[in-house]
Amino acid sequence: MARDYLNDPVTTVRRDDRAVTDETWFKHFLKTASVGTLATIHDGQPFLNQNLFVYDDQTNALYIHTARKGRTRANIEQYQKVSFAIMEMGRLLPADEALEFSVEYAGVVIFGTSSIIEDDAEATRVLQLMLDKYAPHLSAGSDYRPPVPAELKRTSVFKVTIDDWSAKKKEVDAFDGAFWYPEQPILQSVRTRHTWQGTLDAIAIAPIEGATMQLVETIEAIAGKGLAGDRYFDTGETEVTLIAQEDLDAAATDHNLPLTHLESRRNLLTCGVPLNYLVGKRFQIGQVILEGKLLCEPCTGLVETTGYGRQLLAVMVHRAGLRCDIIQSGTLSTGDAIRPLELS
């Protein structure tokens, strides 16, 4: 009997083998995706609107904002049910037959109930959440004036309460002939931008070899010496080590290896930075300039201190961090922006 898709639950994914049910994965995707598409409806006509957004796991809702007046607000005032989608495209996967061509992807569709936030305090909180997401290296009250009540008269802030969600993913390992779509950005700023941008999420040091790693908010990075107070400072050895949050997430999600930043014993935790491509290249964290020297590969010492066994050696190879020299001294602070000094 043919499948009756119209009577399936709205969250049904046609290919069960590609469905994602892990709520942690779902929330991580919502927190990190840059743009989503909101679907509203009026008089039987669907409307789509691309939006910046922020997800708040405390309320399990996502938030967007638009102009005070417009199609989106008018539609939501009439009908509160909406959908919201995000996606990421990976490599194209060629095949011997046209029908078998494929692509890597990850996608989420939210089925929710929208509402307009009328409370000024809540609207201000949400707008600040959005600012913190998109400009984590800038501080309200220091780098810019935070939202003020008068501005709320010009802005509609919407809450989308998540009633249900559906997600799917296709991802492969080595694939002969896999290639990237040759994107040709429309915006001049995108065509000429640096290839990546990231943030410094955490700083950790240990005063002596073997001591427990300690988190600090700021630290002095001294060219030719290292991080003040760290066990490698002025020893002539590694000046500073970095590890990417994405690599820790992959180890936990794909291999059930919940290695933490502190357990890795790396100094700096980054987000959005392609560490493996920075060997021999210079990049800037705040006002500090670093140069990548070589990859940090996992060692037997790390196996012993973490207790994860030799599995750690295989899982973390080529993604256990980067050793760097400090080229220009300065203060490192959690939340600092990280940018390349040359196209990578």
N, C-alpha and C positions, 0 to 999 in steps of 0.2 A: 504494500500500500504506500502511495506517495505521502511524503511527510507534509503535514499541515502547518506550515510556518506561521500562518496568521494566528493560529491558536496556541503557539508555543509561548512560554514566558518571554517577556521582552529582553531578558538577560541571556537568552540562549545563544551560544556560539555554535555555528554549524560544524566546525571541526573541533571535536572534544579534545583532541591531542594538542591543540594550540590555545585552549582556554587557560587563563590564569586566575587562580582562586586565592592566592596568597595576599591577604589584606595588607601586610607590611610592604610588599612590592607595590601594591596599588597606591598606598599613601606616599611612598617615596617618589613615585612617578608624578603624583599630583603636586608634591612640594617642589620638584625640580623643573618641571616642564615650563617653558617660557610663555607659550601662547595657547589658547584654547578657542573652540568654536561653540558659541551658544546658539541653540535652536529654539525659537519661539514660534507661535502660530497665531494667526488671526483670520477668522472667516474662512477656514479651510486652506489658507495659504501659508506654507512654511516660510520662515525668515531665518537667515543665518547671519551671525555677527561675530567677527573675530575679536577676542578680548585678551588683554592682560588679566591675570587673576591671581588670587592667593588662596591656599588651602589652610584651614585651621583645624588641626586634629582635636583640639579641645572641644569644639562644637560639631566636629565631623561635617563641616560645610565648607563650600568654597564661595568666594566673594568676587564680584566684579564691580566696576563703576562706569557710568556713562554720563552724558550730558543730562541736565535736569529734565529736558524735554526731548522727545525723539521717538522713533519707532519702537525701540526695545522697551522703553518704559511703558509706552502706550499698550503694547502687546501684553506685557506682564500684568498690567492693571486689569486687563480683561480676562486673562487665562494664565494661571500660575504654574501649570505643568510645563517643564522645560527639559531639554537634554543638553548635555555639555560633553564635548569630545576633545581629546588630545591624542597626538600620535607622533611617532618617531620612525623615520625611514632609515634602514641600514643599507647593506650592499645589495646590488642586483646580482642574481644568480642565474647565469646562462645555462642552457641545456641543448641537447642534440635536436630536440623538437620544439617548435614555437610554443606549443601548448604547455610545455613543462617549464618554461621560463618562470622565475619566481623572484621574490625579494624578501629581505629581512625586515621585520617591522615589530613595533610594539604599539598597542592602542588601547585606550580606555574610553568607554561611553558611560556617562552618568545619567541616570533618570532621577529627576528631582523636582522639588517644589520651590518655586521662587517667591521671594517677598522683598518689599522695599523697606530698608532700614530707616525708620523715622527718628529714632533716638539719636541725638547729636553725639553723645558720649560713645555709643557703640559704633556709629559711623566713623568717628574720629579714630577709634581703636583699629578698625578694619583698614582704613586708609594708611595708618602707620604700619600695619602688618605688611601691606603691599609695598610701601616704601622700603621697609627693611628687607623684603625679598629681592627687589630689583636693584637696590643701591645699598648692599650690606656694608660697603666700605665707607659710607657717609653716615654721620650722626645727626639726628634731629636736635636742634637747639645749638649745634656747634657749626655744622657745615651748611645747614639750611633751616629756615623757619618751619616748624611742624604745622600740620593742618590747623586752621583756626575756624571758629564757628561761622564766620561770615562766608567762608568759601563753601560751606555745605549748602548754601542756597543755590549754588551753581552746579551741584553734583548730585547724581542719583547713585546711591550705594545699594547693591542688591546682594541678598543672601540666597544661595541655592542649597537647601537642605537635601542631603543625599538620601533618597529613598531606596535606591538600589544601584548596582553598577555591574558592568560587564567588561572583561578585559581579555585580550589575546596577544600572543607573541609568537613570532617565528625567528629563531636565531640559530645559526649553525657555527661550527668551528672552522677548520680549514676547508676551503671549497675552491677547487681548481677553476680559475677564470673569473672568480667573483670580482666585481668592479663597482665603483661609486658613480652615481649619476653626476654628470658634469654640470653642476648648477651654475647658472649665470644670473647673479643677483640683479634686481632692477634698481635698487637704491645705490647711489654713488658711495654713500658711507659704508655700506656692506661690502661693496666691491673692493674698497681700499683699506678695510679695517685689518688689524692684526688678526692672526688666525685663531687666537683663543684669549680668554680672560678668566681669571679665577680669583679665589679668596683664600686667605690664611685662616683656617678654622680653629686651630689650637696650637699652643707652644708647650713643649715639655723638655725638661732637663733632669739630669741626675748629677748630684754634686761629686760623686766618686764612682768609679767603675763598679758595677754590680748593684748599686743602690737603686731603690725604687724611683721610677720616673715621676716627676712632680709637674703639675700644670701651673703655668704662670701666664698672666695677661700680657705682659710686656717684657722685653729683654733687649740688652744691648748686643748688637752683632758687630764684632771688631774685625776688620780686614786683616788677613794673615794670622789670626789667632783663633777665632771661633765665637761661641756664645758665652757671654760672661756668666760664670757660675756653673757651667756644664763640665762634665768630667774630661772632655777632650780639649778644653780651652788651653791654648798655648802649648800644646803637646807636640805639634808638628804633624799630627794625624788628621783625620777628617775634621773639617771645621764645622759643618752642619749637615744634618740628614733630613730628608723629607719623605713623606709617604702620602699617597692619594687616598682620600675617603672612598673614591670609586673602586679602588682595588680591594679595600677592606670589605666593602659592600658585596663585591663579586665573590670573594672568598666565602662570605657567610651565606649568601643566597644560592650560589651554584655548587658549593662544596661542603656546606654545613660546618665551616671553620670560622667561628666567631672571634677572630683575632681583633683586638682593639688597638687604638693608637698607642696607648701606654704600653701594652704588651709588645708592640713592635719595636719599642725603644728608639723610634725615630723622633727627632726634635720637632719638626714642623708637619702639621696635618693640613693638606691642601684640598681644595675642591675646585674642579673645573680646569685643572692644570695637567697637560700631557707630559708627565715627568719623563717617560721613557724616551721622548724625542728631544730632551734638553741636554743630553750629553754633548759637551763642547759648545753650548750656547749660553748666552747671558740673558737674565731676566730680572725683573725688579719686583720686590715686595715692599710696599710703602716707599721709603726712600733708600732702602738697602738693595744693592745689586749683588746678585749671586751668579756663579758660573757652574754649570753642571760638569762634574768630573767623570763619574762612572755610576752604573747602577748598583744599588744595594741588593745583593742576592741573599736569600735566607741561609742561615748557617746552623750548624749543630748546636751552638750555644743558645740560639733562639728556640730550637726544638726543646732543649732541656728546661729553659726558664718558663716557657709557656705551658708545657705539659701536653701539647697537641700531637706529639709524636712525629714520626718522619713524614707523615702526610703533609705537614706544613712545607717541607722542602719542595715537593712537587706542585702544590697549590700556589705558592707564592713566588715561584721562579719568574723572573722578569717583571714582577709587580710588587717587589718588597721595598721599593723606594729609590731615592737618588742621593748620592753624595755630592756636596757642592763646596766650592771655595767662596769666601766672602770677598768681593772685589771693592765694594764701597760700604763703609761703616754706616751705622745708623741704628735707630730703635725699631724693633719689630713689635707689632701689636696685633692681638687677635682681631680679625675682621679686616686687616689690611688687604687692599687689592693687589693682585699678582698679574703682571703683564709682561709680554715678551719685549725685548729691546731690539729684536730683528725678527723678520718673518721666519717662522719655523717650518 
